[in-house]
Amino acid sequence: AMECRLLPYALHKWSSFSSTYLPENILVDKPNDQSSRWSSESNYPPQYLILKLERPAIVQNITFGKYEKTHVCNLKKFKVFGGMNEENMTELLSSGLKNDYNKETFTLKHKIDEQMFPCRFIKIVPLLSWGPSFNFSIWYVELSGIDDPDIVQPCLNWYSKYREQEAIRLCLKHFRQHNYTEAFESLQKKTKIALE
């Protein structure tokens, strides 16, 4: 069965943090604790957090916990990216949080051409806080999805093949645009990949 469950993760990288508002704070949900949050040091882009999943998973949802009162540092606008490595990420969500105390859950893009794809890294990029000149705060983050290897492994195989074909397609396009006819024809013959 395709069981959606909580996906354990660790904090992998971050843009900055201010004083005691450490990135790790997003691992615990303490809505009544003012200091239980990550806060960026500034609101200059790019600010971000990169989470590393315990193992590759189909990440279906992200949930943001909040402080018990409205807060100027809540994210009015943010994006979420994901991928098997940090260098190569796909945009999974572009949205914003309401400035209230209710947890909010969002569905993340987790399919390409009807096919589920796995992520190992999730990157959260704050773009705007409710108080326009304030730093960004994230209080709590939960990821859920499928990490059963029997389901994830075939998706992983499909995804790396898909990624390879996309790369070849880009090369073919480049060769065609620059009239490298020989290179174009030989690559196309070898890979049997056609450009639309």
Residue pairs with C-beta under 8 A, 6 or more apart in sequence:
2 146
2 151
3 146
3 148
4 60
4 61
4 144
4 145
4 146
5 144
5 145
5 146
5 147
6 142
6 143
6 144
7 53
7 54
7 57
7 59
7 143
7 144
7 145
7 147
8 53
8 54
9 51
9 52
9 53
9 54
9 122
9 143
10 51
10 52
10 54
11 23
11 24
11 26
11 27
11 49
11 50
11 51
11 52
12 50
12 51
12 52
12 86
12 121
13 48
13 49
13 50
13 86
14 23
14 38
14 48
14 49
14 50
15 40
15 41
15 46
15 47
15 48
15 49
16 40
16 41
16 42
16 47
17 23
17 38
17 39
17 40
17 41
18 39
18 40
18 41
18 135
19 39
20 35
21 35
21 37
21 38
21 39
21 137
22 38
23 38
23 49
24 38
25 35
25 36
25 37
25 38
25 139
26 37
26 38
26 49
26 138
26 139
26 140
26 141
27 140
27 141
28 36
28 140
29 65
29 139
29 140
29 142
30 36
30 140
31 65
31 66
31 67
31 68
31 101
31 139
31 140
32 68
34 67
36 139
36 140
37 67
37 73
37 137
37 138
37 139
37 140
38 49
38 137
38 138
39 73
39 135
39 136
39 137
40 47
40 126
40 135
40 136
40 137
41 135
42 135
43 126
43 129
43 133
43 134
43 135
43 136
45 127
46 125
47 125
47 126
47 136
48 123
48 124
48 125
48 126
49 123
49 124
49 138
50 86
50 121
50 122
50 123
51 121
51 122
51 123
51 124
51 141
51 143
52 120
52 121
53 59
53 119
53 120
53 121
53 122
53 143
53 147
54 147
55 120
55 147
55 149
55 152
56 84
56 118
56 119
56 120
56 147
56 152
56 156
57 118
57 119
57 143
57 145
57 146
57 147
57 152
58 110
58 116
58 117
58 118
58 119
58 145
58 146
58 147
58 151
58 152
58 155
59 82
59 92
59 108
59 110
59 119
59 122
59 143
59 144
59 145
60 107
60 108
60 110
60 144
60 145
60 146
61 105
61 106
61 107
61 108
61 143
61 144
61 145
62 80
62 93
62 105
62 106
62 108
62 122
62 124
62 141
62 142
62 143
63 103
63 104
63 105
63 106
63 140
63 141
63 142
63 143
63 144
64 75
64 97
64 103
64 104
64 105
64 106
64 138
64 139
64 140
64 141
65 103
65 139
65 140
65 141
65 142
66 74
66 97
66 100
66 101
66 102
66 103
66 104
66 139
66 140
67 74
67 101
67 139
68 101
69 101
70 99
70 100
70 101
70 130
71 99
71 130
71 137
72 129
72 130
72 131
72 134
73 129
73 130
73 131
73 134
73 135
73 136
73 137
74 97
74 99
74 129
74 130
74 137
75 96
75 97
75 126
75 127
75 128
75 129
75 130
75 136
75 137
75 138
76 96
76 97
76 99
76 128
76 129
76 130
77 95
77 96
77 126
77 127
77 128
78 94
78 95
78 96
78 97
78 124
78 125
78 126
78 127
78 128
79 91
79 93
79 94
79 124
79 125
79 127
80 91
80 92
80 93
80 94
80 106
80 108
80 122
80 123
80 124
80 125
81 89
81 90
81 91
81 92
81 122
81 123
81 125
82 89
82 90
82 92
82 108
82 119
82 121
82 122
82 123
83 89
83 90
83 119
83 120
83 121
84 118
84 119
84 120
84 121
84 156
84 159
84 160
85 120
85 121
86 121
86 123
88 163
89 121
89 123
90 109
90 117
91 109
92 108
92 109
92 110
92 119
92 122
93 106
93 107
93 108
93 109
95 106
96 128
97 104
98 104
99 130
103 140
110 116
110 117
110 145
111 117
112 159
112 162
113 162
115 155
115 158
115 159
115 162
116 146
116 151
116 155
117 155
117 158
117 159
117 162
118 152
118 155
118 156
118 159
122 143
124 138
124 141
126 136
126 138
129 135
129 136
129 137
146 152
165 191
165 193
168 187
168 191
168 193
169 193
169 195
171 187
172 184
172 187
172 188
172 193
172 195
173 195
174 180
175 181
175 183
175 184
175 187
176 184
176 195
188 194
